[in-house]
Amino acid sequence: MLVNVDFHIHGKYSGGTSESMTLDKIAEQGGLKGLDIIGTGDALHKGWIKHIKELLAEENDGIYSLKFQA
């Protein structure tokens, strides 16, 4: 089974990263790139943690997906 992943994408809370790098935008663009799993940085930033809790739901042991997908 082939799985396309990128485990190193920074969100909007990293220095020098666009404010538009939100989880929904990262997921959207990752889909266009053919990614199945995406890992992000900023894991200890309070704003990013809040963003994660608002937009993601745990699907499988440590794997999260968007709660609402268009």
C-alpha positions in Angstrom: 0.0 0.0 0.0 1.4 3.4 -1.0 0.7 6.3 1.3 1.9 9.8 0.3 2.8 11.9 3.4 4.4 15.2 4.3 5.4 15.3 8.0 6.9 18.8 8.0 4.5 21.5 7.1 4.4 24.7 9.3 1.2 26.4 10.2 0.5 30.1 10.6 2.1 30.3 14.0 5.6 29.6 12.7 7.8 32.6 11.9 7.9 33.6 8.3 4.8 31.5 7.4 1.7 32.9 5.8 -1.3 33.7 8.0 -3.4 31.6 5.5 -1.6 28.4 6.6 -4.6 27.1 8.6 -5.5 23.5 9.0 -8.3 23.6 6.5 -6.1 25.3 3.9 -3.3 22.9 4.5 -5.7 19.9 4.1 -7.1 21.4 0.9 -3.7 22.0 -0.7 -2.4 18.7 0.6 -5.2 17.0 -1.3 -4.3 18.8 -4.5 -0.7 17.5 -4.0 -2.0 13.9 -3.5 -1.1 13.7 0.2 -2.9 11.2 2.3 -1.3 12.2 5.7 0.0 15.6 6.7 2.0 16.4 9.9 2.4 20.0 11.1 4.7 21.9 13.3 3.8 24.5 16.0 2.5 21.7 18.2 3.4 23.6 21.4 1.9 26.9 20.4 -1.3 27.7 22.4 -3.0 29.2 19.3 -2.3 26.2 17.2 -3.5 23.8 19.9 -6.8 25.8 20.0 -7.0 25.6 16.2 -6.5 21.9 16.3 -9.2 21.3 19.0 -11.7 23.4 17.0 -11.2 21.9 13.6 -9.9 18.3 14.0 -11.4 15.1 15.4 -9.3 12.0 16.2 -10.1 9.3 13.7 -7.6 6.6 14.6 -4.9 6.3 17.3 -3.1 9.7 16.7 -4.6 10.3 13.3 -6.9 13.3 13.0 -9.1 14.7 10.2 -11.1 17.8 9.7 -14.4 17.7 11.5 -16.2 19.5 8.6 -15.0 18.9 5.1 -16.6 20.8 2.1 
